[in-house]
């Protein structure tokens, strides 16, 4: 007669734990990449992050400057936001 030995419970636990941890890691990477992509492509989102989470935007700029060596995104964003602020102020004073 052929006897079948049961797998020990700890091996099954390790396998399930490793699978769950891998899935969590992949999900975390996907969410992080989606946030990075949105920061890279959407100036309005960067402005929202600047207003609400300035340290995140500062780290984004610092990493970009470290990797590429130029400050064009930061300077262009600041220029556009200053122009928008000035145009809003001019509109507010003319409407009074």
C-alpha positions, 0 to 999 in steps of 0.5 A, spaced: 500 500 500 502 507 498 502 511 504 502 519 503 505 523 508 502 530 509 506 536 508 508 539 515 504 545 516 509 550 517 511 549 509 504 551 507 504 557 512 511 559 509 509 559 502 502 562 503 506 568 507 511 569 501 505 569 496 502 574 500 508 579 501 510 578 494 503 581 492 503 586 497 510 588 494 507 588 487 501 592 489 505 597 493 510 598 487 504 599 482 501 605 487 508 608 487 509 608 480 502 611 479 503 616 483 510 618 480 507 618 473 502 623 475 507 627 479 511 627 472 505 629 467 500 633 471 502 640 473 495 641 477 497 635 481 504 638 483 500 644 485 495 640 489 501 636 492 505 643 494 499 646 497 498 640 501 504 636 502 510 640 500 515 635 503 513 630 498 514 635 492 520 637 495 523 630 495 520 629 488 524 635 485 530 633 489 530 626 486 529 629 479 535 634 480 539 628 482 538 624 477 537 629 471 542 634 474 537 640 472 532 644 475 527 645 469 521 642 472 522 646 479 523 653 475 518 652 470 512 650 475 514 656 480 514 661 474 507 658 471 504 658 479 507 665 480 503 667 473 497 664 475 497 667 482 498 674 479 493 673 474 488 671 479 490 677 483 489 682 477 482 679 476 480 680 483 482 687 483 478 688 477 472 685 479 471 689 485 
